[in-house]
């Protein structure tokens, strides 16, 4: 996924190193994203409460950071990375606290490092250590991505089948985990296909999974994630069209 690519410049107008904390405008937009996320969390907590689903403070803050993270990712704002880092640290803490050790350690052993890598890549991963630009996969990248997805899916299916006794929907659940890993890797390297991964095998699939498990508060949450991923896909495709002019 890191090689065999076609570069696409965006309309952000920077072919220089991006400051670690972004530009002044990035910071203003990050603040706005945080406010929007607060509003959505309040709505979510209300919906969850109406469905007799309590929300702890760790969940609430993790959700807030996650929403801000995905909101900012669609416009290539570097603050998606620090928000994402907060989200995965708290989510790992929460999952370990309810004895979901495999998923909890997945946050610390994969998602924390990949957020840090993504932070550096977006700032210095471009040509001559400039800001990384949006790019798309070529055939070699597609083959590597699909092969990686199938390998991670199979590994999760086998591993969680050993760790947990007869878990429900294991094959489906493992596909979402594997797709999330691939989507995050594609996002780290600013691949346009990341949004297809978030949209279909992650968000649409998760909505179906939460419907069959009657986890309706999460259905509401993933509908929001789905809308954002479609928005991100449209925005990054627009950037690609601008670059081709």
C-alpha positions, 0 to 999 in steps of 0.5 A, a space after each residue: 500500500 505504500 508503493 506503486 502509486 499515482 500522486 494527486 496534488 490537492 488545492 491546499 496550495 502547499 508543497 512545503 513541510 506542514 507544521 506539526 500542529 498545522 497552520 493557523 487555519 487548520 487550528 481554527 477548523 480543528 476547534 470548529 470540528 471539536 465543537 461539532 463533535 460535542 454537539 453530536 456526542 450530546 445527541 448520541 448520549 440522549 439517544 443511548 439513554 432513551 435506549 437504556 444504554 449508559 455512556 461512561 465518561 471514557 466512552 463520551 470523551 473517546 467518542 468526541 475525539 473519534 468524531 472530531 478525528 473523522 470530521 477533520 480527516 475528510 478535509 485533510 486537517 492534520 489535527 485528525 491525528 492528535 484527535 485520533 490519538 486521544 480516541 484510541 488511547 481512551 478506547 483501549 483503556 475502556 476495552 481493557 476495562 471490560 475485559 475485551 483484551 484483544 481489541 483493547 491491545 489492538 488500540 495500543 499496539 496498532 492504532 496508537 503507533 499508526 496515528 503517530 506515523 500518520 501524523 509524521 507522514 501527513 506533515 513530511 511524507 511528500 516529495 522532499 519531505 513536504 506535506 503529503 498529497 492525496 494519491 490513488 492506488 495502482 494495480 500493485 497497490 490494489 493487490 497488496 491491499 486486497 491480499 492484506 485484507 484477506 490475511 488480516 481477516 483470516 488471522 482475526 477469525 482464527 485468533 478470536 475463535 481461539 481466545 473467545 468461546 463460540 463468539 457470535 458473528 465472528 466471521 462478520 465481526 472479523 471482517 470489520 476489524 480487518 477492514 478498519 485496519 486496512 482503511 487506517 493504513 490507506 488513510 495514513 498514506 493519504 490514499 483516496 481509496 481509504 474512504 471506500 474502505 471506511 464507507 462499505 466494509 467498515 461503516 455499512 457493514 457495521 450498521 448491519 452488524 449492529 442491527 442484527 445484534 440490536 445495538 441501536 445506539 451504535 447503529 445511530 453512531 455508525 450512520 453518522 460515520 457513514 455520512 462523514 465517510 461519503 462526504 470525505 470520499 466526495 471531497 477527496 475525489 473533488 481534490 483529485 479532479 482539481 489536480 488533473 486540470 
